[in-house]
Amino acid sequence: MTDTYFDLNRLNPEQRQAVETTEGPVLVLSGAGTGKTTVLTTRLAYIIRTGKALPFQCLAVTFTNKAAKEMQERLDVMIGGDCHVSWLGTFHKIGLKILRNHPKKVGLSSGFGILDASDQERLLKQIMTDRHLDLKNNPPSYLIDRIQRLKDKGLTPEQAEKRGEEDPLVLRLYKLYQERLVAMNTVDFGDLLLYCLELFHKHPEILTALRKQFKYILVDEYQDTNIVQYLWLRLLTNPEHNNICCVGDDDQSIYSWRGAEIGNILKFEQDFPNATIIRLESNYRSTAPILAGASGLIAHNRNRLGKTLHPAPDRDGSGDKINVIGTWNGNSEAETICNLIEREQRHGTSLPEMAVLVRAGFQTRAFEDALLNHGLPYKVIGGMRFYEREEIRDITAYIRLLVQPKDDMAFVRIVNKPRRGVGDAALQTIRQRATENHISLYEAAQTLLDEKAIKGAAKTRLERFFNLYDSWRKEMKETPAYDVLSRMLEESGYLDMRRAEKTPETEGRLENIKELTGQFKNSFDTFEDYLEHTSLSMDNDNATLTGDYISVMTLHAAKGLEFETVFLPGWEEGIFPHQKSLNEGGSKALEEERRLAYVGITRAKKHVYISFAGSRFMYNHQWQNNPPSRFISEIPEENMEMVTISSDYNYGDGYDRGYTNASYSYKKKKSAGYFGSSFAPAFAVGAEVRHEKYGYGTVIAANGDRIQVVFEDGATKTLMADYLESV
């Protein structure tokens, strides 16, 4: 037992109050960077050290194994390594422990198994196949996700059917799926709490015993709880004393899409009328302008309990304002941020201390390209790099086969995407012929068609497949690559295949495809250029990075992390806040988007750079002008520094109508050159320029940002001005 690490005098007054207020219901509203884990762990140590409860009489629930491990390690220091808190863990871990003690009470046998996510999907697919259900139009991955959402709401198949919360197919499959799990003596993760609810209701004596055992309950990240977690906690809380302490931040509730209910934390005082509410507002992470800016932004939400972050008393109250930067377009935005990253490096900030946080996964493409061009090592956190994503690899395979018909790996990848009746047996026949004749799979399939060795639907579809490739190859000789690509995606049926999918990933996949086609318009004259570019990108293997790198991730993935400097690109209406969220969720979704913006800003310790583009090239091959995000105008003017590129900058349609308040008196912080070449005007005809890849050349034509250059090797390229520099 180490008193050095258990010193309540090290806490600020609010933290100490949260630790020492042990009796009755307590809600600790812990803002970003206010010491949430310290409070939660110290409170548990205090309860045990003062003899209020033995370790096994305390229930401490976290959301991740990592958080549980960190709490236990800190407790080992505070109360001694021999004092293990056996009921400290995730919701799933604690639920499993309860069920292991009483399996037969809910119809299970001892030693029951647990299915992981991939096994769940495979089991449902098997059930659907047995009943001859259409897997193509009803993807198991989508359906299992819907079933899990019902479990998150605490609904059994019978309860879900009675409430009619899902379509009949989902309800039917939920019942069949659950019956199969019981027959297999198996549960999935959703069952671990759902069965607990059943256990508590059918066997109140077990619930009573647990209530008596758990004298104190502590809950981390309460704002992220779903309905079944909420019901589980309410049942375990002993109504004789209601000694439950929930720590969370309603302003950081950003996971409604996976079942989190912000209402759980908002109605805490209704659930426990005599609750003590303690606000932790002293921030130990960020500077005063960052905190004031974030607080001013989140204050626009109506559904919140309210708190205002400020620097802790021992912290310096000064700091740089939030920088908001307007750029010409999406590519220049990425280029500008790379220039700023290099500037931060020169001023002593290392790459691991910086992060680029995007609203949606498709946005990473421009930054991956720009970071690669600048030679800045990066890693996409919590997801694949853009060119590694399944749909991008599929399209790249279509292109590879167009450029090189003998590419067998590309052929195998896409010959049956979408389905063309080329199953394993047909593919094996094609392989055999290719081996015998020493030819490619593409040629072997054509030979078999000529010999009428392939028949039926497969014959018709394969003939169309080859006819399409013949027409695309003819067209690519005289048509821009992006036009040919658009035709390929539509005529091949690939886009329709992706549109018809019903999975949680569908929207992101379509956004990535749109991003790729837009990239072709701006960056690639030929398919060969694209393939060379992707090869170089993939050669930059981030998975093996051992040195310093900058992190690129979504805002959702960044929650809980912190960096010296944070870059927040794409703050435009329709991107952030995300248009689909607004269309489907209205004001409730807007408030969650604003909470996401708040999370992004409060990841930074010293510097925040928010950026937006005047125009972005969209899938319809048109430049789209989006107004700056409303969130920018909601940051108090005194906490931000506006920087733009010129007085005639195009802020997009609707800017004057909705975004002309005082905070939009754009002032240049320094000269335009301070932020690098992205602010340079279009090059004049005759100008000598240099390109990172193509070398030196002369401008022979200019149309806005699109510059035509003849290079020293005689090649003529049309490039965006952002990728050229004067010489």
N, C-alpha and C positions, 0 to 999 in steps of 0.2 A: 504494500500500500504506500503510495508516494504522495505526500502532502505537497511537494513542490509543484506537481501538476494539477493539484486540486486546490486552487486558491480562488475563492469567490471574489476576492478583491480585484482580480484581473478582469472581471466582467464589468460592463457598464450597467447603470441602474436598471434599465429595462431588461437586459439579459439576466441580471441577478433576480429580478422579480419573477421572471419566467421559470427560473430554476427553483426558487424557494416557495412559490405558490403551488404547493403539492396537492392540496385538497380541493375536491370539486372539479367541475369541467373548466378547462382552460384552452383558449384558442390563442396561439402565438402567431401573429401576422408578421412574418419575417421577410422583409424586403430583400432584394438582390444584394449580396455582399454584406449582410448584417450579422453573420455568424450563426446561421441556423444549426449547423451540425454541432458546433460548440455548445449551444444551448441545450439541444436535445440530449447529447451525451452527458453533459455535466448534470442535467436534471436527473437522469437515470442513476448516475453515480451518487448524487446527493441523497436520493431516496434510499439507496442500499447502504451507504456509509452511515446515515443517521439512524438506521435500524427501522425505518418505516416499513420495509418489506425485504424479504429475502430475494435473492436473484430469480428463483423459479416462480416467484409471485408477481413478477413484472413481465408484461407483454409489450414488446417494442417492434413495430412493424415498419418496414421500409419498402421501397419499390424495386430496388436492385440489389443483387448480391454484393456488388461493390460497396454500396452504402452501408449494408449490414456489416461487412468485413471491416470497414473503416471505423464504424461505431465500436465494434468489439475490441479492435486494437487500441482505441483510445481508452476504453473502459479498463483494459488490462493494465494500463499505466495508472489510471486514476484509483482503481479499487483493488488492484493486484491480479496477476495472471491466473491465480487459483480460484477466482470468483467468476466462473463462466455464467453468462446470462443465457440459459438454454432456450428461452422463448423469444429470442431476438432473430429476426429474419424477414424475408419477403412475405407478402400475403400468401403466395403459393406454397412456400416452405412451411409456414405455420399451419395452413389449411391441411396440407398433406400429413403433418405430424398428428393433427387431431383425428383425421380419417384412419391413419394407421392403427390408432388405439381402438377404433370402433368400426371396422369395416363391415361386419355382418349386420350392423344396425341399419345400413343403407343398401343392403342387397349385394355387397361385395364379399369376396373371400380374402383371407389374409394373403399378403404377397401380391396384391393386384398390381398390374402394370400401368405405365403412363405413356401415352402416345405423344411424340413430339409433333411439330407443325407439319413436317413432310409426311409423316405417317397418317395424320388426320386426313390430309388431302387424298392420299392413296386409298385409304379405307372408304371414303365417300365415293371416289371414282369406281371402286369395285362394286359398291352398292348400286350405283347408277348403271353400270355395265350389266349387272345381273338383271336389272329391270328394263334394259333396252332403252334407257333414257338418253337423249341427245347431249353428248358431252361437248360438242362444238359450240352450240348455242347456249349451253348452260355449263360454263367452266366450273369444275369442282373447286378451284381455288377461290372463286367468287362466292360460291354457295357455302363453303366452310367458313368463310369470313362472316357471312350473314348469320350463320348458326352461332358462331362465337359471340357476335354482338347481342344475340338473344340471351346467351348465358351471362354476358356482362350486365344485363338488366335483371338478372336473377330469375329468369323465366325458364321453367321446365317445358318440354314439348306440349304438355297438356295446357299449361298456363298460357303459353304463346298462342296456341290454337284458339283458346277461349277469347283472348284479347284481339286476335286477328291483326297482329302487328306486322306480319310478313305475308308475301304472296303464298298461295297454296303449295307450290312446289317446294319452297324452303321449309314450310311447316311439315310437309310429308317427309322430306328427307331428314329433317331434324329428328323426327320420331324414329325412323328406320335406323339412322346413325346411332342414336342413343341405345336402341335395342341391341344393335350389334356390339356396342361397347360392353354392355352388361353381359352378353353371351361370352365375350372374350375375357371377362373379368379385368377390364381395362378402363381407365379414365383418361380424359385429356386435361389440359391445364384449366380450362373453364370449369370443369367439374369439381375441382379441388375446393372451391368456395361454395358452389351450388349444392354439392352433397352436404357440406357443413350446415347450410341453411335447413336442408331436409332433416338432418340429424338433430338440430336444435329444436325444430318444431315437433318432431315425432317423439323425441326423448328429452323432455324438459329437465329431467333429473341430471342429464349430462351437462346441459347448459348451466344449470344451477351450480354444479360442482366447479365448472370453469369460471363462472362469475365470482365464486368465493375464492378461488385460487388467485385470480388476477386482481390484486389490490390496486394496481396502477397499470394503465394502458397509455402508451406513447405512440404517436403516428407521425411519420414523416411525409412530406409532400401531399398534404391532405387535399389540396386543390386538384390533384390528379386522380382522385378516387372515382371509380365508376359506381353504379347503383348496387351491384352485388357486394362490393367491398364495403360500401356504406352500410348496407343492411347487416352484414357480418359483424362490423364493428359495433353497431347499435345493440345487437343481441348480446354480444360479449361484455358490454359495459354494465356493471352492477348498478341497478337503479337506486340502491341504498345509499351510495355515495357519489356515483358518476365521476369517478376519478379517471377521467380521460383527458389527455393533453394532445391536441392536434397542432402540428406546426406546418404552416404553409403560406402561400402568397397568392391571393386571388388575382393579382396583377400578372402572374406568370402561368395562368391556366391556359395552355395552348394545345391541348390534346383531345379536343372533343371528337375529332375524327376517329379516335380509337376508343371512344366510350367514356372519357372523363366528363364528369358533371360538375361544372363550377358551382351549381346550386348547392352542392353538399357543404361547401365552406361558407357560402353566403347565408345559409339558414342555420348555422351553428347555434346562434342565440335563440332561435325558435325551438330547436331540438333540446337545448339545455338553457332554460330561462335564466338561471342564476350564474351563467358562465362569466368567467373573467376573461376580458379581451386585452391582450398585451401587444403593443405595436413595437417592433424592432425597426427603427428608422435610421440608426447611426450606421453609415456605410463605411466599410474598411477597404473598399476596392477602388472606387472611382473618384475623379476630381469633382469639385463643386459644379462647374458648368455642365458636365455630363449628367450629374444627378438631377440638377434643376431642370435641364432639358427633358430628361426622361419623365420626371414627375409632372412637368407641365403637359406633356403629351398624354400620359395615361389618365390625367384628370378629366379628359373629355369622355371617358367611359362612365356611364350612369350606374351600371350594375357592378359595384365594387364597395368594399367596406371602408376604403380610404386610408391612405397614409402618405407621407411625403418624405422622401429620402434626403438626407443631408450628410456631409462628411462627419466622421466620428470626431469627437472633441480634440483628439491628439493628431488629427490629420490637417495638412495644409489646405486651406480653403481656396487656393488659387488654381489655375490650370487653363489650358487652351479651350476655346469654345468649340462646339460641334461644327465641323466644316461641312457645308452643303455645296456640292459642285454640279453645275450643269455642263453636259458635254454634247457634242454634235449628234452622235449616234452610239449604238451599242458597242461597236468595235473601238471607237475612240474612248468610250468609258473604260473598257478593259485596259487600253493602252495607258490612259491617264493613271489608273490605279497602279499599274506596274511601275510607272515613273515615280509615284509616291512611295511605293514599297522600297524602291532603290534609294530614294531620298531619306526615308526613315532609317535604312541601313547605314547610310553615311553619317547619320546623327546618333548612331549607337544602338538602335533597336534591332535585335536579332530576328531572323525569320520565324523561329518558333514562338516569338512574342507577338506575331501578327496573324490575322485571319481575315479571309474574305467570306462573308456570310450572305447567302442568296436566299430569296424567297422560294424559288422552285428549282428543281434539279437541272432543267434545260439551260439555265443561266450559266452553268459552270463551263459550257463549251467555249465561250468567248474568252474566259479567263484562263482556261487551260492552254489555249492557243497562244495567248499573249504572254503568259508566264514562260511557256516553252521558248518563244521567240526571244525573250529577255534573258534566257538562261537561268531563270529562278526556279529552284527545285520546289515542288509542291506535292501535296498529298490530298486527295479527296477523302474526307473523313465521313464515315457512315454510309458510303455508297460507292458504286463503281465510277471510274473515270468515264467521261462522255463517250469516247470511242470504244469502250469496252461493253457498253450496254447492249443487251440482246438485240433490240430493234435496230441499233446503229450497225452492229456487226452483220445483221441480215442484209441491210441495204448495201453495206460495203461489199458483201458477197455477190449481190446482184451486179454491182459495178465491176467487180473483179472478173466475173464471168463475161461481161460485156467486152471488156478490154482484152481478156485472155481466155478464150473458150476452153483451153486445155487445163484450166485451174480446177482440178478434181475436188479439192476441199470446198471451194465455193459452190460447185455443182451440187455436192451432197447436201450442203447446208440449206439451199433454197429451192431445189427442184420440187420439193413437196411443201413449200410455204408460199402461198396457201396450198391446201391439199389438191394434188393432181392424180391421185390414185397410184402413186409410185411408192408402194410399201416396201417392206424389207425384202420380200421375195423378188419383186421386180428389180430392186436396186442390186440384189445379189446377181441376177441374170446380167444386168448391165456391167457389173464389175467383172464377171467371168469373161464376157465378150471383149472388154477392154484389155484384160490380161492376155487373152489368146492372141489378139491382133496387135498388141503393143500400141494401142491408141488411147486417147483420153475417154473419160466417161461420157462427155458431151458427144463425142464422135460415135461411141459405141451405142448410145441411145438412138442417135439418128440412124445408124445402120440397122438396128433391130426394128425400127419403125418402117424403114424401106423394105425390109424382108417380111413385114407384117407379123413379126414375132411378138409384138405387143398389141393387144386387142382391147376392145371395149372402151370404157370411159377413160382409162389411162391413155389409150392411143389418141383419142380426140384431144385430151387436155395437153398431152406432151407435144402433139403437133402444133397446137396453138402456142405453147411455150416457145418452141423453136422459131415459129413464124414471127412471134413478137420480137425475139432477139434479132432476127434478120432485119426487121424494120427499124429497130432502135440503132443497129450498127450503121445502117444507111443514113439515118437521120443525124447521127452524131457527127458526121463529116461536115455538115453545113449548118447545124443548129446549136445554139448555146447549150452547154452541159446541163444547166439548171432546168431548161425546157424538156430535155430528154429525160432527165431524172423524174420530173413531175409526171410525164407520160408513163414511165416505167412503174412508178408506184401505183398509179391508177389502173393501167391496163393489165398489169400482172395480177391484180386483185389483192396485193399486199396491204394497201391502205384499208380496203374494205374488211379484210381479215382482222386488222387491229381495231378498227372502229366497232366491229361486232363483238369484240371481247367484253366480258363483264367481270373485270377483276379490279382490285384496288389500284393496280399499276397502270390501268388503261389510259387514264388522263395524262399521267407523266410520260408514257410511251409516245402518245400523239404529240405532246409538246416537244419532245426530243426530236421527233421526225420533222416537225415544223421548223425547229431551230436548224436542223441540218440542211433542209432545202433552202432556207433563207441564206445560210452560209454560202451555198453554191453561187447564188446571184452575185455576192460581193467579193468572193475570194478565189474562185476557181474557174479558169477558162476552159479547162479540159478535165476529163475524168482521171487522166494520168497525174495531173497536178494534185488532185484530191488523194489518190492512192499513195503518192509520195509523201504527202503531208501526214496522213494517218500512220504510215509506217514509221516516220520520224517521231510522231507523238507516242506510239506504242513502244517504241524503243526506249523512251524515257520511262523506265520501269519504276514507278513510285513504290511498288510493293517492297522493293529491295533497298529503299532509301535508308541509309544509316546515319547520315549527317543531318544538318539543319534543313528544315523545309517549312514553307508557309502552309497553313491549313486552309483548305477550301471546303465549305460545308453549307448545308441549309441552316436556316435559323432554328428550326426544330431540333436539329442535331447539336446545336451550340448551347442549349440550355444546360446550366450547371458549370460551364467553362468560363474562363476569363483570359484576357490577352491585354498586352500593353496598348496595342493599336488594332482597331477594328474597322474594316471597310464594308459598307452596306450599300451595294449597288442596286439599280433597278427600282428606285423609289418613284414609281409612276403609277397613275391610275390604271387599273386593269392588270398590272403586274403585282403591285403591292400598294393598296389592298388588292388581292387576287380577285379577278372578275367573277370567276365561277363561285367563289365563296360568297360574294355579295349576291349573285343571282339566286343561289340556292338557300342561303341562310339569313339574308336581310341584315337587320341591325344587330342581331345576336352574333352573326359571323363577322361583321365589321368590328365589333368590340374585341373579338378574339384576334383578328388581324392586328388591331392596335396593341393588344397585349404582346403579340409577337414582335412588333416594332420596339416595344419597351424592353423586351428581353434582349433584342439585338443591341440596342444602345448600351444597356447596363452590363454587357460582356466586357466593355473596355475600361481599362484603368486610367489611361491618359489621353488617348486620341481617338476621335470618331470621325470618319469621313463618310458622309452620305452622298450618293450621286444619283443622277437621273439623266436620261438621254432625251434630246429633242425629238429624235425619230428612231425607229427600229424597223428593220426589214422583216416583214411578216410572211407567212406561208402563201398568201395570195399574190406574192411577188410585188407588193406595194409597200412603199414607205408609210409607216403608221406613226402619227404624231399623238402621243399621249401627254396629257397635262401632268405636271409634277404631282406626286402623291399628296393627298390632303394631310397626311401625317406631318409633312414638312411644315405646313402652315400652322400646325398645332404645337410646334416647338416654340417656346417663348423667344421672341426676337433677341432679347439680351443674352441668350445662351448659345446663339449660333452665328457663324460668320458665313455669309453667302458669297460664293465665287462663281463667276460665269465667264464666258469666252468672248463675248462681244455685245455691243448694244443692240444689234439687229438679230440676236439669237432667237430661233423659233422654239417657243416653249410648248407648242402643240395647241390643237383646237381646244377651246374651252378655258384656256388659261385666264384670259381677261375676265371671263364671266364668273369664275369660281375661286380664283387664286390670286387676287390682287390686294391682299391686305398689307399692312405695313411691313410685315416680315419679308416681303418680296421686293424690297428696294435693293436690288442686287448690286453689291459693291465688289470691286476686285480687291482681293487681299494684297496681291502683288501683281507684277506684270504677267501677261498671259504666258510668257515663256517660262515662268516659274514652274508650271505644271507640264512642260514638255511639248513634244511635237503635235499632240492631239489638238492643240489650239491653233495650229498653223493654218493660214488660208490655203485655198486650192492653188496648185502650182500653175504658173503661166506656161504657155507653149514656148519651147526652146530652153526651159530651165533644165539644168543638170541635176540629176537626183541619184540617190543610192537606195537599193532595196536589200534587206538582210539576206535574202535567198538568191536573187537574180543579179546582184551586183550593181554596176554603174550604167546609167542610161540617160536618154534625153526625152523630155516630154514632147509628144507630137500632137496631142489633143487633150482637151480638158472639158469635162461636163460636170460642174459642181465638184463633188468629192471623188468622182470617178476619173482617174487619170490614165491616159494611154501613153505608154513609154516604150521606146525602142532601145533595147539593151545592147551592150558591146558585142554579144555573140550573134546579133541580128534578130533575136526573138522579140516579138511585140507582145506586150501584156497590158491588160486593162486592170488597174489596181485601185484600191481606196487610198486616198491621200494620206491617211493615218499611217500607212505602211512604208511611206517614202520620206526621205530626208534630203534637204538641200546639200549640195556639195560645192 
